[in-house]
Amino acid sequence: MAPRNWIVDSIGALAFERLASGLAGTALQSLLLDVMQARAASRSASELVAQYGRDAFCAPAAVDLRAMLAIDAQLLAAAEGFEAIELSPVAPLGACSVVGPTDQHRVLSALRATEVVSDPTNVLALECAQRLRARAWSDQHLATSHRVMRAQPVPRLPGHAQHFRLFALASGGVERQDHGFTVDAITLHVRTLLAGLDRLALQGHALGPRRVEILATPDRQALGDRLAGLLGAERGPLEHPYYSGGLRYRVWVTAPDGMELPLGDGGSFDWLGRLTSNRRAVFVGSGLGSQLIALRFAPPS
């Protein structure tokens, strides 16, 4: 990818090329660490306070921590068929952009060949890839709750922020006859998220009517119809290229103000096939906007 014009004007194309691909990884890491150390040493206390006050990446979440932990507890209790793990705050550099059609500029890249986690499902795919190889390709079902950081512009809608909490599910395994693994995994994910929402509704959260939508590419229409029948879901076409396995689902929930929100989102991906070099490996990932539940669906005071 060609550098932006201002970069060329500042350091020159040759210097950029040497930094981007000419230096060995360890050498570049050492160089950047020294640069950051020098920049940090030059900062004043007043600069820190000023940045903390204006930088959305640094601001605390606009949600009560006790409320957030209580929501996580109910969602994890509903995910009894999944092993609950806690991810590192960082992932390998390229964890999102290498396996999915995501621009690296949407991710907060870090030093030491890492990036701040912007989507836990991508990291769970890496975890599934390791486990499948180490555990004789036995099915893997993982759950986590993670505060993610995203660098793209934030929608000017209530509850949206530069960093936020997501509840995520991931399943990895080898495809079975008649796409049995894919169908079973998506069904498990949808029912688990619905069960979590039911538990939260019993706790007083103002979760209105809910509906499930199954989207499929033309070559996955039969699978989409099959899933819709199993889940009592609506059907529609899938046009978003992100869902590389040809299937997507959304769980829509009506908020107290009458707005319907896609609170849950998931689908099938080809990521595990690429990460493990096994074309029969299938990955299903799902996310639920748990922080939106705290902000938009809180129990009436």
N, C-alpha and C positions, 0 to 999 in steps of 0.2 A: 504494500500500500504506500502510495506517494505521501511524503510529509506535507503538512499544510504550509502555505506560503510564508507565514510569519516565522515558522521554525527555520525554514531555509534562509530567510533574511537574517535571523538571529545567529545561527551557528554554522550555516552552510550545509549543502546537501551531503558533502563527503563526511563531515562530522556526524551528521544524523545517521548515515549509513553505517558508520563504524560503531555507533552506539546501538543501533537496532540489530545488526547482524554480524558486525566484524569482531566484536569482543566476545570472548568466552563467557558463559553464564556467570561463573564465579568472579571473573574480572569486572564485569558490568555491575554485579551485586556490590562488590567492594567500592567501586567508584560511586554508585548511588548512595550507599550508606555514608560515605565520607561527605558527599554533597548535603545530605539531609542533616548530618551532625553539624556541619558548618552553619547551615541555615537555622537550625534550632538554637545554636549558641548565640546567634545574632539577634534573637527575638527578645522583646521586653515583656514584662508582666502586663503592661497596659495593652500590648498587642494581643496577648492571649485572651484577656477579658473582652476586648473588642471583637475578636473573631468568634469567641464563644457566644456572644450576643447576637451575631448576625448570620452565622453559618448553620444552615439547616442540617448539615451532616452531624453537627455536634450537639444539637438541641435535645433535651430529654424528650421521651415520648409523651404525647398528650393523653396518657391513660394511667389510671391508678394501678400500681403494681399488684396490689392484693386482688383487685378485680381480674387482672390479666392472669395471675397464677390460678385463680379459681376456675377460670375458663379452660386453661390448659389441663387442669386436673380432670374436668369432666370429659374433655375430648380424648385424653389418654385413656381414661377408664372405658370409653366406648371402643377404643382400638385394641381390645384384648387379644385379637388375633395377630397383632404386630409386635415385634420387639421394639421397645422404646430406647432410642439412643440420643445422646447429646453431641451435636457436631462442634467442631472447632469454629471459632469466629472467622477463620480464613480457609481458603481452598487453593489448590494449585492454580497458577496463572493460566487462564484459558478454560477454566472449568465450565463456563457457560458458552463462550464463543466457539470453542473447538467442537463440542458435540451438538450444539444447537445453533440456529440462525440468529444469533444475538451479537450485536456490535459491542466490541470491547469497551467503547466509550460509555456504555450504559452501566459498566461495572466500575467499582472503586478499586483500581489496581494498586497493589502494595509492593513493598520490597521483598527480597528473599524469594523471588519467583512465586509470589502468592497474590491473591486478590481477596477482598472482603466478600463474604458469601452474599450473593444477591438472589439466589434461588436454591433452597435446600434440596429440591428434587434432583438437581444436577449432581450435587455432592452425594446424595443417596445412591445415585446411579453408579458413581465410582465405588462406593462401599459395596453395593450389590455385585459389581464386577469382581472385586477381590474375593468376596465370600463365595460366589459361585465356583470360582476356580479352586478355592481351598476346601470346599465342602461337597465335592463330587456333584456339582451342578444341582444341588437340592434347592427347592424353592425358597426364596428369601422375601420376608415381609417386614418392613421397617417403618417406624413412625418417629417423628420428632417435632418439636416446637422450636422455632428459631427466629431471632430478630435479624432481618435482612436489610441490607443497604443497597439502594439503587441510585444511579447517578443521572438518569434521564429526568427531564422536567416532570414535576408532580402535577397530576390533574387538580384543578381548583375545585375540589369536591370535598364535602365534610368527611373527615376521617382519613384522608390521604396525607402521606408524609414521605420525607426522603428515606426514613427507615421505619420499619413496622414489623409486627410479629406475624408469622405465618405458622399454621399447623400443616404438616406435610406427611403424606403416606407414600410409600414406594414398594413395589413388588417386582422381583426379578426371577426369571426361571427360563426353562427350555420349553418352547412351544409344544403343545400336545395335539393329538388328533382333533380335527374340526376346530382349531383355534381354542382349544379348551383352556389353556392357561390364560390367554388374553380375556376371554369371557368371564372366567372365574375371578380374575384379579380385578377387573373393572367393576363387576358386580359387588365384590367385597368392599372395594373402596367407596362406592356410592352408598352402600348400606351402612358402612361404618360412619361416614360423615353425617348421614341422616340420623343415625342413632345418637351421635354426639350432639346434634342440634336438638333432638328430642330431650336429652338429658338437661341441656341448658334451658329449654323452655320450661321444664319442670322446676328449675331453680328460679324462675321468674323472668328470664330474658324475653323481651318482646319480639319474638320471632314469629312473623306472620305466616300466611300460606306459603307453602314450598312446592316447587315443581322441578323435575329433572328433565334435561334436554340432552339427547344423544345426537351427535353430529358425525357424519361419516363421508369419506371420499367415495366416488363412484365405484371403485373396486372393492370397497368395504361395505357396500349397502346391505348385503345380506347379514353381515355381522351386526351392523347398526340396528337393523330390524329385530334381530334376535335379542340384543341387549335391551332395546326399548320394550319388547314383550316381557322380558324377565323383570324389568324395573318399573313397569307402568309409566314409561317416559315418553315424552314427545320426540319427534324425529325431525332432522334437518340436514342440509348439506354442509360438509366441512370444506371451507375454502382457505383456512389459515395454514400456511406451510409449516408452522412450528411443530405441529403434531405429526411427526414423520411416520408414525405407525398407522395413520389413516383414520383414527378414531379419537373423538373428544367428547367429554361430557361437561355439563354445567349444572350446578344446583342453584336455582334462583329462589330468593327469599324476600318477602315483602317486609319493608321496614315500617316503623310506626308512622312515618310521614307519608306512607303510601307508595314510596318508590320501591321498585323491585330491583334487587341487586344480585349479580352473579357471585354469591358468596363462596361457592366451591367450584373448582375448575380442575380438570384432569384429563388424561388420555393415554394413548399408547405411543411409544417412541422406538426408533431403531437404535438408540444410543448403546444399549448393551451389546448388540451385534457388532458394533464398531469397536467398543471398548475391549471386548473379549475375543474378537475375530471369530465369533461363532454366529453364523447367520440365523440360527434357530433360537438364539437368546432374545428374550422379549422383556421390555421394561414398561411398567405402568406407573405413572407418577401423578400425584394429586396434591392440591393445595387448598387451604381454607383460610379466609381472611379473619383470623381470630381477633386481631386488634380492631377490625371493623365491628365485630360483635360487641366488644366492650364499649365502643364509641357510638354506634348507631342503634344497638339493640339492647341497651342496658335495662335492667329491671326498673319499672317506674318507681320513683322516689316517693 
